[in-house]
Amino acid sequence: MGAPRAPGQARRALALAGMLALGLCGSAGAQNVVSTTAEMAAYAGADRTDKLVAGAKKEGVVTLYTSANLDDMGVVAAAFEKKYDVKVRLWRGSSETLVQRSVVEARGNRFDADVFETGGAAMESLHREKLLQEIKSPVLAELDPMALQPHREWTGTRYNVFVGAYNTRLVRKDELPKDYAGFADPKWKGKLGIEADDSDWFGGLIDHLGEERGLKLFRDIVATNGVSVRKGHTLLANLITSGEVPLALTAYAYRAIQLKNSGAPVDWFTVPPTIARLEGIGVARRAAHPNAAILFYDFMLSDAQVLLNARDYFPMSRKVKPLVELPPLTFLDPARILDNNQKWSKYYRETFISRAR
């Protein structure tokens, strides 16, 4: 397949895809690792877990590239280390940076990452770059079918839900709009915020509303009331708490729930359609620590589902019931996000970024 269309450096890095096939197959050592990873990934014997644990203990470490909040992923890593006595080495970056780094490293025949855990579109990018290995795990039967991708090279671990979030000292619950058209009311002037890179949310939304109608609606909202554009959902959530951004249109539900439960003056709400996006995990095709990588993959889809739920994430395991009830969700298709990235990013820039106050 062709490289995914992505902005800036990501696009340039992903354009190297055509060179990867030559670069990745150059050494006998790499070929041996591929064989080991593939063999363990396909193994289905009754002693599968025992073999993985024994191999992981010999390897001693697993390297995880993630875009998740380090506090939350740190809890998961600590639980894995306690259970298996295998060290988790974490590297964190944005989804875009994670893809860039992984592709550039692979081109240089360097394979530091054993496991990737990030947004669905980024995982799909890694699949298209042939950096992932399908894992035939018995744990997959416990997951919501939504978690399973047609190619099976990465799997949904959880999902992020886009919600509105607001400072309860500055915005009353009874004045919240029931639909997005309500934000065109001039009473919202100077009160609205949005995250700088949520073009996938916007693409899914205008797909649902109708492209022409959706674009006009949000351009009218921004023209009437302005919008504060902030980079990073964590920063945006903190600015809601401080009151600098009274209401954000694209907060992550889990973070708004965490803040509310901690006593911060923050609450959240949904406006239909409620957009959700998969976060996923995949094992590197050339993992340096294949046993530990597959063991961590299984752990994320089993034991860690309870841990993620306890931290207000929405898990993919059918055995774990989310702590918060949600309205019907509209899930973004990761492959479609990639295929429409250029168009949706253009719409997002023109609607929000170039008009930001």
PyMOL commands that set and color helices and strands:
alter all, ss='L'
color gray80, all
select helices_A, chain A and resi 8-14+17-24+28-42+48-59+70-84+95-107+120-128+138-142+145-147+173-175+180-184+186-188+199-209+211-225+233-242+253-261+290-300+303-310+334-339+341-351+353-355
alter helices_A, ss='H'
color red, helices_A
select strands_A, chain A and resi 61-66+87-92+115-119+132-133+155-167+192-195+228-230+247-252+266-269+274-284+314-315+329-331
alter strands_A, ss='S'
color yellow, strands_A
deselect
rebuild
show_as cartoon
